[in-house]
Amino acid sequence: MNNAAPSPSDDGRTLMDDPAPSPEKRPRMASETPLIREYWAILLRQKWVVAGIVALALLAGLALTLMATPQYSSSARIEISRQQQ
């Protein structure tokens, strides 16, 4: 006796037989571009994460700059000669 519920594929239908979902519920296709407002909303929701990443990057850059050994050096020599009168 098999009391297991049938899997969705056991009723003979395929994915092509499913009705198309409404535009509000269907997932965004890869060819559709998201709106700038959506990106802005994500940035506003995650503003502390973004600020933390920016701060860490700036501190890491500052630390690497201060700890790095100078690669270039230069010297200058000025020669002043007196004019004969």
Steps between C-alpha positions, in 0.01 A plus 500: 500500500653830386372805694760742361365811331562507126772732382399794278643330194281189548185662361634498144542875464822675398634845579375614161143414606504739799303819447707818475518684833365851526750782430512593872590147606726387221875516563705761318654368182875535439440733206301748710702772668417597857400855569732751664242535777543135589876543530451817705260321734752218550777750577280684748405175674863391520652845566694388809647204316605724209644762739693231687649357182603847379654585839692171512630552147615853583672388821669211322623733226630749755678227697663356187609845389658585833675164539635480144867575444567789263584377153634820349755747621644805338773750565567842362817700471501872445818655372533876532787666321601860549510717198832674445482879466 
